[in-house]
Amino acid sequence: MKLGYEEAGEGPVLLLIHGFPVDRRIWRPQLESLATLRRVVAVDLRGRGKSPADAAEGWTIDDYAGDIAETIDALGVHQVDLVGLSMGGYITFSLLRMHPEKVRSLVLMSTKAEEDGPEAKKGRDDNAALVREKGSEALGDRMLQNLLSKSASDQVKKDVADMFRSIPPDSAVADLEAMRDRPDSTALLASIRVPTLVIQGEEDGLLTLEAGREMAAAIPEGRFVSIPGSGHFVSVQQPRLVNEALRDFLKDVTTG
Ligand code: MLT
């Protein structure tokens, strides 16, 4: 399916894929700031925001990547600079497997290539049961402290909690199941042939900096930048530093 999105600016497309359980609004600071450099497109994944879907069931990360491929075609371009935040990063790996020719450069933000182990899979099922019983909002109590570090402003906390609340429960459950069943992408890293930036918050409650550095080192043209004073959702927690890192990276990418 072709996804709904918000855009700003002109020129080569920079396509932003949000994480779980949020939506395109996690990219507000990037839409505003990077529009002088690119046509910035922040999509809503299927089943939320501007991308409603009928039956949220049995979705796979490949399905989400297929939606991104269709959306790139619908934008009328052959290639994009692609940014994936967390679950968005899992989707970029699928897109690279399916359509590497559509990716001009890659930013892996707060994400990892490994599949879920048994404990993580059980965590997905527990979270899905919680959402079924109490709605998406209930994820906030369980997840927010891992996604935002202590220094997050009240406004950022409120904005992120609002996003949690607005995801339809069926879509949240479908996301959790898709992440649980995603394939391991570690072997893919060495085959990534485009300039790649790995960005990670220094206070990320889900990922270690060492793992981020290792992922960048496994990618032939990989670079690593860590963001001080930020948890997992770096795009809203330290927008100035993240935008600076993105600008530095993008100015070296040949857009042809
Ligand atoms: C995300 O931020 O997209 C998710 O928390 C990632 C995950 O749970 O693996």
Residues whose N, C-alpha, C, O or C-beta is under 5 A from the ligand:
A	BS01	MLT	G19 F20 L85 S86 M87 G88
